[in-house]
Amino acid sequence: DAKTTQPTSMDCAEGRAANLPCNHSTISGNEYVYWYRQIHSQGPQYIIHGLKNNETNEMASLIITEDRKSSTLILPHATLRDTAVYYCIVRGRGGSNYKLTFGKGTLLTVNP
Amino acid sequence: DTEVTQTPKHLVMGMTNKKSLKCEQHMGHRAMYWYKQKAKKPPELMFVYSYEKLSINESVPSRFSPECPNSSLLNLHLHALQPEDSALYLCASSQTGGGQGGVETQYFGPGTRLLVL
């Protein structure tokens, strides 16, 4: 699976959009971009995933660049409860696709 | 419903004790996973069960013994653990385990925080 690079930490004001970047320059054509988050001492929570097209669900939007080398997770109106570590994970078909390989993630702190 | 439940939430055990962690899901998923997360580290895969059979063991010491009694339940039996085994133990499930070549979303439980004294 391709490696990902995320900022160690980010801050966001409550009510504003939080934009979390992820670089995955070695991603291959059949690899998906997954986002999970982990609120302190809880289990990871699935947020969203995508292959090529931008995706949106009730939690967030995922914007994938045309060359697929980077993506951005957008939380449109961040709340204090969105404070968590956000993991960007690239996963492909076959091979070790059975497991999630978590990196260090981005600690997002939403401030009042 | 994407709920995975785990019991107990917290567990303290001595190095000579035997204990078990339990995980349950009712999403009809046929793959279940155990991950281990040490403090300030990301989760790491331990075991994968697919269709009630152990399909992946990530070189986990034998003092950890997984069991899958049926498609909804996953246990992790603990025996003669060491203090360095203290961690958050996470259970997850997905539809089939990716054996068909697909990429599946895994859903996690809240975890069991284990302290070995």
Interface residues (C-beta under 8 A of the other chain):
Chain A: Y32 Y34 S41 Q42 G43 P44 Q45 Y46 H49 Y87 R91 G92 R93 G94 N97 Y98 K99 L100 F102 G103 K104 G105
Chain B: T2 V4 Q6 A31 Y33 Y35 P42 P43 E44 L45 V48 S50 S55 I56 E58 L88 L90 A92 G97 G98 G99 G101 G102 V103 T105 Q106 Y107 F108 G109 P110 G111 R113
